[in-house]
Amino acid sequence: MSNYTDKVGNRLNALLEKNYDAEKGYKKAAENAKHIGLKNFFNKKAQERYDFGYELKTEIKSFGQPAEKDGSLTGKAHRAWMDVKAALSSDNDESMLEEAIRGEKAAIAEYEEVLGEIGLPLNTKNMLFNQKNHIQQELNTIKRLEDLK
């Protein structure tokens, strides 16, 4: 296995881990949301991140590398913080939207960092670009939802 492939595989695994974290975070937000529309939105977002994870896993395995199987410790801590914040917050839905915005901004930055790597295979780059653009579009939707609150 070349270092190039190991490097690409490691970067994709880091994104995969973040998508696991986002999926679980959105499921947690759906559990905590009061408004049915937000519950549905957060569940839809969780499914999207599951789908992104599947695409990433397939790509990682195409490099002959093992794919991560769980989220990060940081993600677990973040979800615990969301639970505490939800318990203490008078406007739970707005808090969940704020956390979603923060998480999506971080995801976009990480995708942009990986996309900046020189020598990514074209199919990998296209997949990552499409996922990043989708996250960016959904970030705008989340911001609009927050404005409605």
N, C-alpha and C positions, 0 to 999 in steps of 0.2 A: 504494500500500500504506500503510495507516495505521500510526502508531506502536504502537497497541494490538496489531495483528496481528504487527508485527515483534517486540514485546516477548514476546508469547505464543510465537511461533515460536522466538525465542532461548532462552527457558526450556525449551521442549520439546526443542530441540536439545541443551541441556546435559544433560537427563535421558537422551536417546538416547545421547549419548557415554558416560555413566556405565553404561548398560546394555550397550553394546559392551564396556566395560572389565570389567564383571562377567561377561559371557559368556566372554570370553577368560580371565579369572582362574579361573573354574570349570573351564574346559577344562584349564588348567595344573594346577589342584589335582587333577583326575582323573588326569592323567598322573603326578603325583607320589605319589598316595595308594597305600598298600600294600594296604589292605583292599578287597576286591572290592565290598563293600556301599557303602563310601565312594566308590569310583570311580563306581559306578552313580548314587549320590546326586548327586555333583558333575556328572556328565554330564547328569542330569535338570535340575539347576539351570541349566546352561549353555543348554539348550534353552528353558527358561522365559524366560531373559533375552533370548534370540534372539527369541522370540515377543513379548515386551514391546517390543523394539526395532522389530519390524515394525509393531505397533500405533501406536507413537509416530511412526514414519516416515509412515504413512498419514495420521495426524492432522496432522502438519506440512505435508504436501503438500496437504491440504485447505485450508490457509491460503494456498496458492500460494507457499510458501517452499521453498527447497532443504533437504534433510535432510543432516545430517552423515554422512560415509561411514566414519569410523574412530573409534577411541577416543582418549583424551587422553594427553598425555605423562606425566601423573601415573600413569595406569593402566599404561602401559608400564614405568615405573620400579617400580611396585608388583609387577608380575609378575616383574621381574628380581630384586627383593628376595625374593619367594617362592621362586625358584630357589635363591638363596644360602642362605636359611633352611632349605630342604629338604635341601640338601647338608650343612649343618652340624648339623642337628637329629637327636637320637637318637630322638625320637618325631615323625616326619614327619606322620603323620595328625593328631595333636593340634595341631600347628602350623598345618596347613591349616584345621582347624576354627576355630581362634582367628582366623585371618585372615578367614575367611568371616564370622564374627560381627562383626568390626570393619567389614568392608565393608557388611554388611547394615544395621548401625546407621547408617552414614553415608548409605546409600541412603534409608532411612526418613526421616532428617532432611531430606534434599534434597527428597523428595516432599512432606513436610509444608510445607516452605517454599513450594514452588510452589503447593500447594493453598491456602495462605493468601492467595494473590493475589486481589484483588478483581476480579470481572468475567470470570473464566474461563468460557468457554462450558460449558453443563451437560454436554454429551456428553464434553468434554475432562476436566472435573472428575470425572465418573463413572469414566472410564477410569483416570485417575491414582489415584483413591481405591481402585479394585479392585486395581490393581497394588501399591500401597503395602500394602494389607491382606494380599495374598498374600505379599509380602516379610516382613511382620511374623509371619505364621503360620510361614513357613519358618525365620525366625530362631529361633523357639521350638523347632522341630525340630532345628536345628543345635546349640542349647544342650543339648538332651537327648542328642544324639549325643556331645557333648563330655563330658557327665557319665558316659557309659558307658565312656569311655577310662580 
